[in-house]
Amino acid sequence: MNQKFECIEKHLYRRQYQTAGGDWSTKFYVLLTCWDGKRRTFPAGDRLDGARDDLGRLRTLDKGRFNFDAEKQEREKAKVKAMTLTEWLDRYLDLMKNTPSYSTKMAQCAHLKRLLGHLTLSDVTKVRVMEYKQRRLSEPLVRHGEAVEGTQIKGATVNREVSCLIAALNLAAEEGLCDGAPRVKKEREIPRERILADTEYKSILDASPQWLQRVLVAANEAAIDQGVLLKLTWDSVRDGLIVVKGGRDKTGAKQSVGISPTLNEVLDELRGEYRKIPNTERRVFTRGGKPIPKATLRHAFDKAVQDAKIEDFQFRDFRHCARTRWAAAGLPFEVAEMGLGHKLRGMGGRYTNLTDDHIRDAFRKMFTSCLQEKRAAASAE
C-alpha cells in the first residue's frame, strides 16, 4: 500500500495513503509530548482546519495536566471488576503446579476461595482480609472431614493463608489486574514445643500396626517430614545417611541425616521385605509391598495417638523430639540444622559447606556417645 507521512506544522502530521480501490485518502494526526513525559499520538480527522482546532484543544488540555489515559484506565478497571478472586486463584494455582509447595497452596486457596472467592480483585481490601482472619481464627480444626470439638485454627495457619493471598495478589498486580495487595499485620504465632516422654512414645508405638511403627521410628529418629518419608526411595539411603533428593520440600535446603542404630534395624527389616516383594517405585516405607497414601498415614496416626491417650501431639512434632535429643547429645548446630533441612542464615550459611562424610561422622560420634552412656548407666544399676 502506497502512503506518505509528513510533518506539515509543529505537532501536526499528515498521512496520505492509497486505498484498495486506487483512491487517495488523507488523515491528520497530532503528536505531543505531554506534561507527564509520555509521547502520544491523537487522530485529528481528515480536514486541516479541524486538525488545527484539535491541536489547540489538546495543547490547552495538556497545560491543565489533563489525564489522557483516563478512558484506558476505566477500561482496565472494568476488566478487573470482571475477575473474581476465585478465578484468579485458579489461574494462580495453575502457575504454581510445578512448585514443591503446590499441595499446600491448594489447601490454603480452598479456604481463601470459600470465604473471599466471591469478591473481585479490587474488593480484596485490608478490611476484608482482617475479617477473613477473624473468621478463620474462630473456626475449629477439621480432620477427616469433621470438625474437632474444642479446637481452633492457629495464628500460624492463618498467617500462611494470608501470605498465599498476598503473593497471588502481587502477581495479579504485575499483570495489571489490580493495584496490589493490602498490607496486613500478621497474627501472633506461638511456636510448638511439644515433645514426647519415653513412655508416651512407647504408648504410640504399641497402639500402631507394624507398618506405621516403622514410619514413626523414622520420623522420631531422622526428623523427616511425613510426605518425604512416604516418597523416600532406597537410592536415598546409603552409607549410614539418608540424603533427601532435591532437598527438603518446604525449604529446598539440603537435608542429610544420620541413621541411628534403632532406625537401622527398621531399615534392615524393610530391605528384607523389599527383596521378597519389590515395588516398582523402590519406596522404602510400604504397606503390604505397596506405597502408603498420605491420608492412610494420617488416619492411622490419629487413631494411634487417640488410642494411646496422648494429647496435643502432631506428626510434625517428631521433628522437635529429634532436634531436642540431638542438642542434648551435643550434635553440632550446623549438622543438626542440615539434618532438619533448614537453611543456615547469614555468613554461617555462606561459609559452612559440610560434606556427607562430615555429617555421617558427626552423627556416628553422637550415636556412639549415647550408646556408651546407656551402657554405663546400665552397669551402674
N, C-alpha and C positions, 0 to 999 in steps of 0.2 A: 504493500500500500504506500503510495506517494504521500509525503507530508512534510510540512515546514513548521518550525517552531522558532519564533524570533521575539526579541525584546523591542517593543515599539516606544515605550516610555519607562521611566523608573518604576519598578514593581509591576509593570503591566506587560503581559506577553500575549502574542497571538499565535494560534495554532491553525494551520490550514492543512486539510487532508482531502484526499480523493476517495469518494465513496465507491462501492462496488459497481454502481451504475455509470461511473465515469465523471460524475459531477463533483465540483469542489465545494467544501463546506468550511466555515470559519468559526472558531471558538476562541474566547478570550479568557485569560486566567490572571489572577493577582497572586504574586509571590512575595510573601512578607516574612521577615524575621521578627517574631512578636516579642512582647515585653518579657515573656518567660524564657526567651532564648531559643525557642523552637522555630524552625523554618517551616512555614505552612503554605500550601497551595490551595487557592479558592477558585472555583469556577465562576466566571463573570459574564456568562451569556454569549450571544452572537452579534452584539452591536457595540461599537466602540464607545458611543456616548454613555450607554448603560454600564459598560465596564468601568469607565472613569467614575461614574457615580458610585459603583460598588467599591472601588478603590478608596474613595474619600470616606465612605461609611466605615469600611474596615479599619482605616487608619484612626478614625475617631474612636472606634471601639477599643482598638489596641492601646491608645493613650489612656483610656479609662480602665485598663487592665481587665478587659472582658475575658471570661473563661470560654475560650473557643472549643474546649473539649467537653463542655457540659453535656451535650447531647450524647456523645460517645460514652461518657461516664454513666449516664442514666441507662443506656442500653446494657452496659455491663452490670449495673445494679439489678436490672430486671432479670438478667441471666443468673445472677447469684441467688435472687429470691426464688428462682425456679428449682434450685438444687437443695434438697434436704440433707440433714446430717447423715441420715441412713444411707442415702445414695452415695454421698462422698466416702463414708466409711467402708462401704462395699468396694468402691474403687481403690481406696487406700489399702485394704487387705489384699487385693489382687497384686498390688505393687510390692507387698511385704511377703509374698508367698515363699520366696526362697531364703528368707532370713531365719536364723535359729529360733527367734522368739515368736514365730508366726502363730503357733498354737496358743501362746499366752495372749497375744494381741487379739486373737479371735474371741477368747473368753472375755477380755476387757471390753471389746467393741460390742459384744452382745448386751452388756449392761448399759453401755452408752446409748445404743440404739433403742433399748427398751424404755429408757427414761427421757432421752433428749432427741431421739431419732426423728420425731415429727417436726422439729424446728428447722428453719432454713439456716444456712451457714451464718448469715448476718445476724440472726437472732440468738446465736450462742454467745451470750454476753457473760460478764463476770457474775452478775446476779443469778443467771440461770445455772452456771457452774456451781455456785455456792449452794443453791437449792438442791442440785444433784448430790453434792457431798453430804448434806444433811439427811437427805432421803436414804442414801446408801448406808450411812452410819447407823441408821435406825433399823436396818434390815437384818434378819438373822442369817447365819451361815446355812447354806444349802448343801446337803450331802446326799448323793444317790437320789436326787430329785425331790428330797423332802427337807423342810426347814428343821434345823436343830434347835430345840427349845432352850431358852436361856442363853443363847449366844448372840453376838453382834459382829458385824463386819468391822475389821480393824482399820485404823487410820492408814497404815502402810498399804493396805489393799486399795483403798480409795485414792491414795496418792499416785499409785501406779496407773490406775484407770484414768485419772485426770492427766497424768503425764502423756499417756497414749493419745488422749483427746487433743492436747496441746500440740503434739508432734503432727497429728493429722491436720489440724487447722493451719499450722505454719506451712505445711506443704501445699494446702489449698490456697494460701495467700501468695505463695510463689507462682501459682498457676493463674493468679488474678481473680480467684473466685471469692475471696473475702479480704477484709482489711488486715487480718492476723488474729492470733489467739489472745484471749484476755489474760491478764496477769492475776494469778490466783495463789494465795498463800497456802502452803502445804499443811496438812494435818500433822499433829504431833505423833511421832512414831515411837512406840515402846518396843525396844529390841527384845526378842525372845531369849531367855536364858535357861530354858528347861533342859535339864539333863536327867538321865535315869540312874537310880541307885542300882547296885548289882542285883538286888532281889527283884526289882521291878523289871529289869532287862530279862532275867531268867523267867519271870512270870509270863512275859510276852512270848518268849520263845516256846515255853511249854504249851501255850494256847494256840500255837501256829502249826499248820501242816509242814511237812519236811521241806517242800519246795519254797515256802515262804521263809522258813527258818534260815535257809541258805542266803536268800536275798537280804534278810535283816542282819545277818552276821557281816555281810559285805558292806552294808550301809554303816554299821556301827564301827567296823574296823578301818574302812577306807574312806569314809566321808564323801561318797559319790552320790550324786542326785539319782532319784529313782528312775527317771527317764533314761539316763545314761546307763545305769545298771541293766535295765531291761534290753537295751540295744548293744550291750558290751559283747564283743566278739573275741575269739581266742587269740587272734593276732595282736590284741592289745595287752595280753597277759604274757609277760616274758621276763626271765632273769630276775625274779623277785620284785618286779614292779608291775603296776597297772598303769599304762600310758593311754589316756583317753584320746581317741582320734579327733583331730581338729580342735582340741582344747575343750574346755567346759562350755556347754551351750549358752549359759547365761552371760558369761564374760568374754568368751573367746580366748581366754588365757590358757596357757599350757597347764595341764593337770596330770601330774605323775605322783603316784603314791605307793609307798612300800607295802608289801604283802606280809601281814603278820603271821605267826605260826598258826593261830586259830583260823584265819582266813585261808591259809594254805591247805589245811586239812579239808575244808569245804571244797576248794578248787580241785583237789586230788579226787574227791568223790565225783565231782561233776565231769572231770576228764574221763574217768572210767565209764560213766554213763554215756558220754558223748561218743566214745569208741563203739559202744554197743548200739546206740540209737543216734547217729549223726543227723544234724539238721542242716538244711541247705544254706542257711544264713550264718552258720557257725556261731550261734548265740551261746554265751556261757551259761546264763540262767534260763532254764526252761521248766516247763511243767509237763511231764509225760513226754518229753522229747520235742515239745512244741513251744514256740515263743509265748511269753506271758503278756497278755494285753494289760495296758495300764489300768483300766477300770477293774480288772480282776484283782490286780495287786492292791488297789485302793480298798475294794470291798473286803478282801481277806485281812488286810492290815487293820482296818477299823474294827472288824469283828474280834480280832485277836486282842486289841487294846481294850475293847469293851469287856471281853470275857476275863481278861486279866485284872479288870477293875483299876486300870491306870488312868488317871485324869490329866487333861491338858498336855497331851503328848502327841506330836505330829511326826510324820516320817522324816521331814527335813530336820527335825531336832537331833537326829543321829549325827549330823554334821557338828553340832555343838558338843555332843558327847565325845566324839573323836578328837576335836580340836582341844577340848579341856584336858583330855587324857594325854595328848601329845605334849601340851605345855607343862603338865605336872611331871612328865617323864624327861623333860629337858630337850625335846626336839628343837633344833634351831628355828627361829622365827621364819626365815626365808624358805626353809624346806617345808615347814607346816603350811605356809601360805600357798606354795606350789601344789601341795597335796590337796588343798581345798579348791584349787583352781582360781585363786584370787590374783589380781594384778598387783605387783609391787609398785607403789607410788613413788614419785619424785626420783631423786638420784639413786636411791636403793634399787629401783626397778631398772634404771639405765645401766648400772654397773654390775648388777648381780646376774650372772649367766651360769646357772647350775646345770651340769650335765646329768644324764641318767645315772652315771656312776656316783656322782656326789650325793644324789638323792637316795639311791639304793644304800650307800654306805651309812648315811645318817640314820635311816630307818632301821637298818640292821643293828647299828650300835644301840639304838633306843630299845629295840626288842630284846637284845641280849642282856642289857642292863636290867630290864623289867623281869626277865626270867631269873636272873641271878638274885634279885631282891626277893622274888617269891620263894625261891628255894631256901634262901637264908632265913626268911620268916617262918617257913615250914619246919626247918631244922631246929629253930629256936623254940618252937612249941613242943 
